[in-house]
Amino acid sequence: MARHYGMDWLRVGAFGLLILYHIGMVFVPWNFHVKSSHVEDWTTLPMMATNAWRLPLLFVVSGYASRALLRRSVGVGGFLANRSWRLLVPLVFGIAVIVPPQSWVELVTKYHYATGFPYFWLHDYFRFGMLDGIVLPTWNHLWFVGYLWVYTVVLAGLVALVRTEVLQRLFDRAFAGWGVLVIPMLWALAVHAWWFPMAGETHALVDDTMAHFMYVPDFLFGFALARSEPALAALRRYWPVAAVLGLAGFACVVTIEYRWPPSVPTPRWVYRPYGAAHAVQQWGTIAALIGLADRWLNRDAPWRAMLTEAVFPFYIIHQTIIVVVMFWLLPLGLSGNAEFSILVAATVAGCWAFYLGGRAVPLLRPLIGLRAR
């Protein structure tokens, strides 16, 4: 398999957008670990521009990357061992060290937890139970890493037990031409508009049926796409149509959000139309972005290798930086624009420091998701 630089750039962009989205979570009227005093209903509208497709896209590009990793591995066992090491070690480290400040800030700001962070980390965090309604310990934003490992185990079992070349040929036939737009969009419509209208995700793995119904097919689609020139050619050809569908779905989502903002109860009859618009925006945008990446971004650049390596450490640390910095900003009484600007600057600087510092120390590299030298 030749390396697809366009998918690398898409992965970098998707993770960068996710970090910006989590900064936005401080200002929207949705639940988050810490909230600014400048929460406004209108902030949900720009967030909705990416809400439908940012996470499904991450699972698609992760599936795509898994195909290349499998090709470079010594059998399915070697692939699973490598992925388990690269995912589970940072996950355990993140749960034990990176995530605890988020839980402490949430307890202090929402439930008036009275003791400092050292006491919380040593006495309360590893209680394996509830504290003021918060499960401790927890993985918070690192749920993505846990889900990705579980899906990787499923994929390894599938590759070991099934003749994947037969499935690949079926995929090439089904997703050539218009099938690459129609089939995934029909599945997304069934999930979001029929089976689980307006359902939320729990990120708790065992009771997150709706999320698995979307993310497992997305992950497997990316895996098959990595060896499917007919599907890539179709995405490259039909990306303008996909983009129009994605924008139309987003327009419907914005209309409904504007009519029924978070402060206004939403009638139940709106759930299915909203879910349908969400589904169309979701796959239309993903298909358009892959088509654009394949057509225009499939070329290397000097910063590509470093950015591709850096996105996972950035993902591990970014939310803790956001939550802690926002906690420090709360007593200062700054404007919303000032808070947002400081959060962006601090998060970017902190992520680079975490990545560059961890990369330079051999013992720290596996903890932040990097290959051992």
Secondary structure, 3 states (H helix, E strand, C coil): CCCCHHHHHHHHHHHHHHHHHHHHCCCCCCCCCCCCCCCCHHHHHHHHHHHCCHHHHHHHHHHHHHHHHHHHCCHHHHHHHHHHHHHHHHHHHHHHHHCHHHHHHHHHHHHCCCCCHHHHHHHHHHHCEEECCEEECCCHHHHHHHHHHHHHHHHHHHHHHCCHHHHHHHHHHHCCCCHHHHHHHHHHHHHHHHHCCCCCCCCCCCCCHHHHHHHHHHHHHHHHHCCCHHHHHHHHHHHHHHHHHHHHHHHHHHHHHHHCCCCCCCCHHHHHHHHHHHHHHHHHHHHHHHHHHHHHCCCCCCCHHHHHHHHHHHHHHHHHHHHHHHHHHHHHCCCHHHHHHHHHHHHHHHHHHHHHHHHHCCCCCHHHCCCCC
